[in-house]
Amino acid sequence: MGKFKIPSVPPTSNKTIRFPNDVIEGVENAIRGKDCTFSAFVIAAVRAALQDLQDEET
């Protein structure tokens, strides 16, 4: 077993964005009953989209 390392919290910044109501409802439905926040879902979705774009470039 490896040594325990105290995790560091990545730096963050606040951004205000507007979502269409249907997108908000879709995300809320997707995370309902799961251990996931709206922000965590959006961050994961954006990271996946960025990775897809990067993969297309190569």
N, C-alpha and C positions, 0 to 999 in steps of 0.2 A: 504494500500500500504506500502511495506517495505521501509526501509531507503536505500538511494542510496549509493552504495559502489564503490569507484574508483577501476576499475579492475587492477589487476597486470599482467604484461606480464611474462609468464613463461620463465625461462632461456632456452636459445637455444645454440646450437653449430653447426658449419658448418661441413658438411660431403660431400665429393665429391663422387658421385656414377655414374656409367655408366648404361644407359638404352638402350636396343635394340631400334632401330629406330621405329619399329612398335609399341612398347609400348608408346613411346613419342607421336607418331601420334594419337594413341588411346586415350590417356589422353587429348591431345589438342582438339581432336574432341569432347570428352565428356564435356569439360568445355567451349567450344566455345559458346559465347553469354550469359554465366552465370557469376554471380558475384563470381568467384572462381579463385584462382591462381593455377598454377601447383604444387607449394609446398603444398598449403592447401589440394589439392586433394590427393597427395601422403601421407601426414601425416594422413589424415582421413582413407585412404585405409590401411596403415600399422597398425593403431590403431585397425581397424576392424579385420585385420588378426591376430593380437596379442590376441584380445579378443576371436576369434574363437579357437585359439590354447589353451588358458586358459580354455575355456568351455569344450574342448575335454578331458582335463586332469582331470576334476572333474566328 
